[in-house]
Structures are given as structure tokens and as C-alpha cells.
Amino acid sequence: MTHPFHPLRGTRYELLERRKNWSADRVFYFDGNGTQRSFATNLTDVLPPDAFLEASAGRAPFRLADLLELRERLDRHSAKKAGI
């Protein structure tokens, strides 16, 4: 498991399991001391490469689907604040 932006980039761990904890997709492993640890799955190479990221080659910082989801969340938050 590796991720290009994580400070442990290049460190390899043996995957113990992948599961959802409190709606978060996580991968679990044992560290060098034998302590069970976890990472968010999207911080590893367990998932296949994101086709958008590969196609955009770093030229687009946001995906349309992510921006639309952010907009929906902001709208819901604003509606709660306004008491709607």
C-alpha cells in the first residue's frame, strides 16, 4: 500500500483486511511493532488508479462529481442553518 502524497510514501505493509468503520473505508495492517493500524483506503494503492486523475495528469485539481457533491453538502448545511 502506498500513496504519492503520504509522508510514508514508498513504505510497504502487508494488508490485514479492508473494511468500513463508521462509514469510512479503511485498510488495516500491523506496523513494525506489531500494533494494528489503519489508513483510509484512498491513501493506498489498494483501489485501482483513478481514471480521472490519470487522464487529467494533474491539470485539473477537482473532479466534477466531487464539486457537485460539495455543492449539495453546502446547500444542506445552509438549509439547516436557515432552519429550512
Secondary structure as GFF3:
##gff-version 3
##sequence-region A 1 84
A	DSSP	beta_strand	17	21	.	.	.	ID=ss1
A	DSSP	beta_strand	24	30	.	.	.	ID=ss2
A	DSSP	beta_strand	36	40	.	.	.	ID=ss3
A	DSSP	three_ten_helix	41	43	.	.	.	ID=ss4
A	DSSP	alpha_helix	51	56	.	.	.	ID=ss5
A	DSSP	alpha_helix	64	82	.	.	.	ID=ss6
###
